[in-house]
């Protein structure tokens, strides 16, 4: 049972009148500009209940109370149509366009294996990041490009309640909020060029997923990879292949459903615009092939970085291990993970113990949220001074990937 007062806070009497009319109710009296009376049109038994009184004068002291009572009566006397409209109106007024990421797995109803749930969340997150990034430009591989727009959009997206199914993640994106491609200084207005609404970004996700669906279908039918590159201009990219693979990994199927509406749309009589894209486990191999192909179009980034060792991890002495660097310069990454051979790992231990920094070269790659340095070569141990940090900047080219 909803909170009728809360529902009424997101409605006007005119909107409720439209909802009643759309649900088959009839007006049968009232006083102009003060109130109207309504009753269901299909149930003769309810005619004797007097229907409901709908206030029209918002200036009266009891307007809010009377509107809450009208909502309660509509819920009590009405059918599922009016109840659905009232429930959706309260939700959508504040939340906006609805995106659902659904993953079907063999599990108890309403649950999902933990690792599959993490993949589902990662797939939803990556999908919305792609949606924002493709609004600014189209690319086979984004890396850190277009991140300001993507972060601004995600900061305004709300995560809704999960639903009983296999598992469903619900997101709400503000359709009318405007997002800029670059940071706007306080007091400045958002420029006409380089601005995108939440609705445009959400539609961008629909377009990119449609491109992914068509590219995968073409590959499965013909064995040709032509469609992978051809659909880049429609938003198909390496990051999207990752997102969809997250959605379908260890599943029996997955779908993304986008419903474009707002509270006002519920009272216009227009049908809600819905988009549903489905993917199945057999799509995984094609998406993996596409991801490898799109990633191969990007040149690797070789850097020389200076960083302090803040984390050391290896299974046992005498084996290779992983270290984490807090980067002082040489790349825009703030932290870097490096897998080191035995001798180099011991050198990193000495650097950590003696409060020294490492100057190290290698191939930088971004995997998920973490930067890794592959094929590392430690050049030297460096005392931590401002001069040492400054001298490391510019050691590696930043042009090819990020």
C-alpha positions in Angstrom: 0.0 0.0 0.0 1.6 3.3 -1.1 1.8 6.4 1.0 -1.0 8.4 -0.5 0.2 11.7 0.8 3.6 11.1 -0.8 1.9 10.2 -4.1 -0.2 13.3 -4.0 2.9 15.5 -3.5 3.9 14.5 -7.0 0.6 15.1 -8.7 -1.7 18.0 -9.6 -5.5 17.7 -9.6 -5.4 18.2 -13.4 -3.0 15.2 -13.8 -5.1 13.0 -11.5 -8.2 13.9 -13.6 -6.4 12.9 -16.8 -5.3 9.6 -15.1 -8.9 8.9 -14.0 -10.3 9.6 -17.4 -7.7 7.4 -19.1 -8.6 4.6 -16.7 -12.3 4.8 -17.6 -13.7 7.0 -14.8 -16.4 9.5 -15.4 -17.0 13.0 -14.0 -20.5 13.4 -12.6 -20.7 16.8 -11.0 -18.9 19.3 -8.9 -18.5 23.1 -8.7 -16.3 24.9 -11.3 -12.8 25.8 -10.1 -13.6 24.3 -6.6 -14.0 20.6 -7.0 -15.2 17.8 -9.3 -16.7 14.4 -8.6 -15.6 11.2 -10.2 -16.6 7.5 -10.2 -15.4 4.3 -12.0 -17.3 3.8 -15.2 -17.2 0.0 -15.5 -18.3 -1.2 -12.0 -21.9 -0.5 -11.2 -21.4 -1.5 -7.6 -19.0 1.4 -7.0 -21.5 4.0 -8.2 -23.2 3.8 -4.9 -20.0 4.7 -3.1 -20.2 8.3 -4.2 -16.9 8.0 -6.1 -14.3 10.6 -5.1 -14.1 14.4 -4.7 -11.2 16.0 -6.5 -10.2 19.5 -5.3 -9.3 22.1 -7.9 -8.5 25.3 -5.9 -4.9 25.0 -4.8 -5.2 28.2 -2.7 -7.5 26.5 -0.1 -5.9 25.4 3.1 -7.2 21.8 2.8 -6.2 21.3 -0.9 -3.3 18.9 0.0 -5.4 16.8 2.4 -8.3 16.6 -0.1 -6.0 15.6 -2.9 -4.4 12.9 -0.7 -7.9 11.6 0.1 -8.8 11.6 -3.7 -5.7 9.5 -4.4 -6.6 7.1 -1.7 -10.2 6.7 -3.1 -8.8 6.2 -6.6 -6.6 3.4 -5.3 -9.5 1.9 -3.3 -12.2 2.0 -5.9 -10.1 1.8 -9.1 -8.5 -1.1 -11.0 -4.9 -2.0 -11.7 -4.7 0.6 -14.5 -5.2 3.6 -12.2 -3.0 2.0 -9.4 -0.2 1.5 -11.9 -0.4 5.1 -13.0 -0.4 6.4 -9.5 2.6 4.3 -8.5 4.6 5.2 -11.6 3.8 8.9 -11.2 5.2 9.0 -7.7 8.4 7.3 -8.9 9.0 8.9 -12.2 8.4 12.5 -11.1 11.7 12.5 -9.3 13.6 9.8 -11.0 13.2 10.1 -14.8 14.1 7.6 -17.6 14.3 4.0 -16.4 17.1 1.6 -17.4 16.9 -2.1 -16.4 19.8 -4.5 -16.6 18.5 -8.1 -16.3 20.7 -11.2 -15.9 19.1 -14.7 -16.0 21.0 -17.3 -14.0 20.2 -20.7 -12.5 19.6 -19.6 -8.9 16.9 -19.3 -6.3 14.3 -16.7 -7.2 15.4 -13.2 -6.4 19.0 -14.1 -5.9 22.2 -14.3 -8.0 25.6 -15.9 -7.4 27.9 -13.2 -6.0 30.4 -13.2 -8.8 27.6 -13.1 -11.4 26.1 -10.1 -9.5 29.4 -8.3 -9.6 29.6 -8.8 -13.3 26.0 -7.6 -13.7 26.8 -4.4 -11.8 30.0 -3.9 -13.8 28.1 -4.4 -17.1 25.5 -1.8 -16.1 28.2 0.7 -15.0 30.2 0.2 -18.2 27.1 0.5 -20.4 26.2 3.9 -19.0 29.8 5.1 -19.2 29.8 4.1 -22.9 26.5 5.9 -23.4 28.0 9.2 -22.2 31.3 8.8 -24.0 29.8 8.1 -27.3 27.8 11.4 -27.1 31.1 13.4 -27.3 32.8 11.3 -30.0 32.8 7.8 -31.6 35.9 5.7 -31.1 36.9 2.0 -31.3 38.7 2.3 -27.9 38.2 5.1 -25.4 40.5 4.4 -22.5 40.4 7.6 -20.4 38.9 9.7 -23.1 35.7 11.6 -22.5 35.7 10.8 -18.8 34.5 14.1 -17.5 31.2 13.8 -19.4 30.8 10.2 -18.3 31.5 10.9 -14.6 29.1 13.9 -14.6 26.3 11.8 -16.0 26.9 8.9 -13.6 26.9 11.2 -10.7 23.3 12.1 -11.6 22.1 8.6 -12.1 20.2 6.9 -9.3 20.2 3.2 -8.6 16.7 1.9 -7.9 15.4 -1.1 -6.0 16.2 -4.5 -7.3 13.3 -6.7 -8.6 12.5 -10.3 -8.2 13.5 -12.1 -11.4 16.8 -13.8 -11.8 18.3 -10.4 -10.9 17.6 -6.9 -12.1 19.5 -3.7 -11.6 17.4 -0.5 -12.1 18.9 2.9 -12.9 17.1 6.2 -13.3 18.7 8.9 -15.5 17.4 12.5 -15.4 16.0 13.2 -18.9 16.2 17.0 -18.8 19.4 17.6 -17.0 22.2 19.1 -19.1 25.8 17.7 -19.0 28.8 19.4 -20.4 31.9 17.9 -22.1 34.2 20.0 -19.9 34.3 21.4 -16.5 32.4 24.7 -16.2 33.8 27.4 -13.9 31.4 28.8 -11.3 29.3 31.6 -12.8 29.8 30.4 -16.4 26.9 29.1 -18.5 27.1 25.8 -20.3 28.0 26.4 -23.9 25.6 25.6 -26.7 28.2 23.2 -28.2 29.4 20.3 -26.2 26.2 19.9 -24.1 24.0 16.8 -23.8 20.8 16.0 -22.0 20.3 12.9 -20.0 17.7 11.8 -22.5 20.2 12.1 -25.3 22.8 10.0 -23.4 20.2 7.4 -22.6 19.2 7.2 -26.3 22.9 6.9 -27.1 23.0 3.7 -25.0 20.1 2.3 -27.0 21.8 3.1 -30.3 25.1 1.6 -29.2 23.4 -1.6 -28.0 21.5 -1.9 -31.2 24.8 -1.6 -33.1 26.3 -4.3 -30.9 23.3 -6.6 -31.5 23.6 -6.1 -35.3 27.4 -6.5 -35.4 27.2 -9.8 -33.4 24.4 -11.1 -35.6 26.3 -10.3 -38.8 29.4 -12.0 -37.5 27.5 -15.2 -36.4 25.7 -15.4 -39.8 28.7 -14.7 -42.1 31.9 -15.1 -40.0 32.9 -11.6 -41.3 34.4 -9.0 -38.9 33.5 -6.2 -41.2 30.5 -5.1 -39.1 32.7 -4.7 -36.0 34.5 -1.7 -37.4 31.5 -0.5 -39.5 29.4 -0.1 -36.4 32.0 2.1 -34.5 30.2 5.2 -35.9 27.1 4.0 -34.2 28.7 3.6 -30.8 30.1 0.1 -30.9 33.4 0.0 -29.1 35.8 -2.1 -27.0 34.3 -0.9 -23.8 30.8 -1.9 -24.9 32.0 -5.4 -25.7 33.3 -5.6 -22.2 30.0 -4.3 -20.8 27.8 -6.8 -22.6 30.3 -9.7 -21.8 29.9 -8.8 -18.2 26.1 -9.0 -18.5 26.1 -12.5 -20.2 29.1 -14.1 -18.5 27.9 -17.2 -16.4 24.3 -16.5 -17.4 21.4 -18.1 -19.3 20.8 -14.7 -21.1 20.7 -11.0 -20.4 18.7 -8.0 -21.5 18.8 -4.3 -21.2 15.4 -2.5 -21.2 15.2 1.3 -21.5 11.9 3.1 -20.8 11.8 6.7 -21.8 9.2 8.6 -19.7 8.6 11.2 -17.1 5.7 11.8 -14.8 4.1 14.2 -17.3 4.2 11.5 -20.0 1.8 9.3 -18.0 -1.0 11.9 -18.4 -0.7 12.7 -22.1 -2.1 9.5 -23.4 1.0 8.9 -25.5 2.4 5.3 -25.3 5.6 5.0 -23.3 8.6 4.5 -25.5 10.4 1.3 -24.7 13.5 -0.3 -26.0 14.7 -3.9 -25.2 17.9 -5.5 -26.3 18.6 -9.1 -25.6 21.9 -11.0 -25.6 22.6 -14.7 -25.1 25.6 -16.8 -24.0 26.5 -17.7 -27.6 27.2 -14.0 -28.2 30.1 -14.1 -25.9 32.7 -15.4 -28.4 31.7 -12.9 -31.0 32.0 -10.0 -28.5 35.3 -11.2 -27.3 36.6 -11.4 -31.0 35.2 -7.9 -31.5 36.8 -6.5 -28.4 40.2 -7.9 -29.3 39.9 -6.5 -32.8 38.9 -3.0 -31.6 41.6 -2.9 -28.9 44.2 -3.8 -31.5 43.6 -0.6 -33.3 45.1 1.4 -30.4 48.8 1.8 -30.1 50.3 0.7 -26.7 51.4 3.5 -24.4 55.0 3.2 -23.1 55.8 5.4 -20.1 58.6 5.9 -17.5 57.1 6.7 -14.2 58.4 7.6 -10.7 56.5 6.2 -7.8 56.6 5.2 -4.2 55.9 1.6 -3.2 52.8 1.4 -1.0 51.7 -2.2 -1.4 53.7 -5.4 -1.7 52.2 -8.8 -2.3 53.6 -12.2 -3.4 52.6 -15.7 -2.5 55.9 -16.7 -0.9 59.5 -15.6 -0.7 61.5 -16.4 -3.8 58.5 -16.0 -6.2 57.5 -13.0 -8.4 55.1 -10.5 -6.8 52.9 -7.5 -7.4 53.6 -4.0 -6.1 51.5 -0.9 -6.1 53.0 2.5 -6.8 51.7 5.9 -5.8 52.7 7.7 -8.9 54.7 11.0 -8.5 55.1 11.7 -12.2 55.5 10.4 -15.8 51.8 9.5 -16.3 48.4 10.8 -15.4 47.6 7.6 -13.5 47.7 8.2 -9.7 48.3 4.6 -8.8 50.0 1.8 -10.8 50.2 -2.0 -10.3 53.3 -3.8 -11.5 54.1 -7.5 -11.6 57.8 -7.9 -10.9 60.4 -10.6 -11.3 62.1 -11.9 -8.1 65.1 -9.6 -8.2 63.0 -6.6 -9.1 60.5 -7.4 -6.4 63.3 -7.5 -3.8 64.5 -4.1 -5.0 61.0 -2.8 -4.5 61.0 -4.1 -1.0 64.2 -2.2 -0.3 62.7 0.9 -1.8 59.7 0.6 0.5 61.8 -0.2 3.6 64.2 2.8 2.9 61.5 5.3 1.8 62.9 5.5 -1.7 61.0 5.8 -5.0 61.3 3.6 -8.1 61.8 5.0 -11.6 60.4 2.2 -13.8 59.6 1.9 -17.5 56.9 -0.3 -19.2 53.7 -0.6 -21.2 50.8 1.1 -19.5 47.3 -0.4 -19.8 44.0 0.3 -18.0 42.2 -2.9 -16.9 38.9 -2.1 -15.3 39.6 0.5 -12.7 43.3 -0.3 -12.3 46.4 0.8 -14.3 49.0 -1.9 -14.9 52.6 -1.6 -16.1 53.6 -4.6 -18.2 57.1 -5.6 -19.3 58.5 -3.5 -16.5 62.2 -2.5 -16.3 63.4 -0.8 -13.1 65.8 1.9 -14.0 66.9 3.2 -10.6 66.0 3.9 -6.9 65.5 7.6 -6.3 65.5 9.6 -3.2 62.1 11.4 -2.8 62.6 15.1 -3.5 60.6 17.7 -5.4 63.3 17.7 -8.1 63.1 14.0 -8.6 59.4 14.1 -9.1 59.6 17.0 -11.6 62.3 15.2 -13.6 60.1 12.2 -14.2 57.3 14.2 -15.9 57.4 13.8 -19.7 59.5 10.7 -19.7 56.7 8.8 -21.5 54.5 9.8 -24.4 50.9 10.4 -23.5 49.5 10.8 -27.0 48.6 7.3 -28.2 46.1 6.0 -25.7 44.9 8.4 -23.1 
